[in-house]
Amino acid sequence: MSEMKGKICIITGSNSGIGKETATNLAKMCATIVMAVRDQERGEKARTEIVKQTGNNSVDLMICDLSSMDSIRRFAKEFKRKYDRLDVLVNNAGAMFNKREVTSAGFEQTLAVNYLGPFLLTHELLDLLKSSAPSRIINVSSGLAKNGKVDLDDLQSEKNYKGTKAYSKVRAPVYANTKLMLMMFTYELARRLKGSAVTANVLMPGFVTTNLGKNSGSLSSSIMFKMVRPMQVSAKTGAETSIYLASSDIVKDVTGKCFAKKRETITCPESYDEEIQKRLWNKTESMLGLAPE
Ligand SMILES: NC(=O)c1ccc[n+]([C@@H]2O[C@H](COP(=O)([O-])OP(=O)(O)OC[C@H]3O[C@@H](n4cnc5c(N)ncnc54)[C@H](OP(=O)(O)O)[C@@H]3O)[C@@H](O)[C@H]2O)c1
């Protein structure tokens, strides 16, 4: 375990599950933790527990709702006002929904939280990550990405929305599509960051007992999640790869890879399609109103 004292780490969705375990373990290693969460009360409860458990008082709480691009921009601005460096960004927050709903900015919410949000947050913090290099970006994807499809003509799933109910029918839900997009974003980002000493890797945490899917709004998927509980690992085990990628010296120069159980792993053939990665990147920039680099 490497020393993390003096390192500043942002972990999104760190009030529960894998994100909370990641924050707790990095706090134990003496890192400064910035918990980027959407709910003040849930966040404060988790922050208090982490401080109590680790004895590390450098655990900050900042509001960042990944479904709101305005909230992400506000968070990044405020973070840069408070901190002059960023060593580790863990894009951990994620969600799944049964029904198609759009955010106030008009984005389908699974896409917004799992893909557009991390894309924008990374974009907004990239200058700081570069000036703090060596630094690390870690994206939490899912093994379900292999069931995903990237339909560049329907990124918002207007024509074809499959919610969490799709799990019980062995169809690929929109969640899987967004996790594939996050994977492809990581590979493209790593290429664009070559030579900058900022690494970008993606991981699959395994099948983990957390709050994920509990409030997705589908009875069949809630029953399905209960049934599979015995097959799931604990959040502590699920967080191991995130902690490893954030802190281990072994991976300090590794970039553009996917990890599972702390080992490099191969992902589905679609994920490596550079042509689609580039087109997806360009389309995302235009959806978010970002100027091409
Ligand atoms: N559990 C698994 O088996 C599994 C498998 C593969 C991948 N993953 C991925 O692992 C990551 C962590 O999930 P988890 O399993 O630990 O589930 P979790 O306990 O539900 O944690 C998800 C976190 O994301 C946050 N979040 C959700 N929507 C958000 C938003 N709009 N803005 C900001 N934060 C938001 C949640 O905050 P609230 O508490 O406020 O809702 C929570 O802190 C996710 O990306 C998930 O897709 C999980």
The ligand as a Gaussian input file, in Angstrom:
#p B3LYP/6-31G(d) Opt

LIG

0 1
 N      -23.180000      -3.027000      -7.289000
 C      -22.785000      -3.692000      -8.355000
 O      -22.954000      -4.924000      -8.485000
 C      -22.092000      -2.957000      -9.472000
 C      -21.641000      -3.701000     -10.570000
 C      -20.999000      -3.043000     -11.607000
 C      -20.825000      -1.673000     -11.547000
 N      -21.271000      -0.962000     -10.468000
 C      -21.040000       0.487000     -10.466000
 O      -20.417000       0.863000      -9.257000
 C      -20.666000       2.246000      -9.001000
 C      -21.051000       2.433000      -7.544000
 O      -22.336000       1.851000      -7.355000
 P      -22.725000       1.005000      -6.062000
 O      -22.888000      -0.400000      -6.500000
 O      -21.818000       1.321000      -4.945000
 O      -24.211000       1.537000      -5.795000
 P      -24.804000       2.572000      -4.736000
 O      -24.598000       2.092000      -3.345000
 O      -26.205000       2.811000      -5.181000
 O      -23.919000       3.861000      -4.965000
 C      -24.123000       4.697000      -6.062000
 C      -23.697000       6.091000      -5.674000
 O      -23.948000       6.938000      -6.789000
 C      -24.661000       8.059000      -6.324000
 N      -25.493000       8.694000      -7.332000
 C      -26.568000       8.200000      -7.974000
 N      -27.099000       9.137000      -8.773000
 C      -26.343000      10.252000      -8.615000
 C      -26.388000      11.555000      -9.134000
 N      -27.356000      11.953000      -9.968000
 N      -25.434000      12.439000      -8.765000
 C      -24.469000      12.091000      -7.884000
 N      -24.391000      10.878000      -7.333000
 C      -25.318000       9.978000      -7.698000
 C      -25.514000       7.526000      -5.193000
 O      -25.988000       8.601000      -4.402000
 P      -27.379000       8.490000      -3.578000
 O      -27.076000       7.680000      -2.356000
 O      -27.693000       9.915000      -3.285000
 O      -28.371000       7.826000      -4.472000
 C      -24.498000       6.644000      -4.507000
 O      -23.673000       7.404000      -3.668000
 C      -21.741000       2.662000      -9.990000
 O      -21.156000       3.364000     -11.063000
 C      -22.305000       1.352000     -10.475000
 O      -22.859000       1.452000     -11.755000
 C      -21.895000      -1.580000      -9.433000

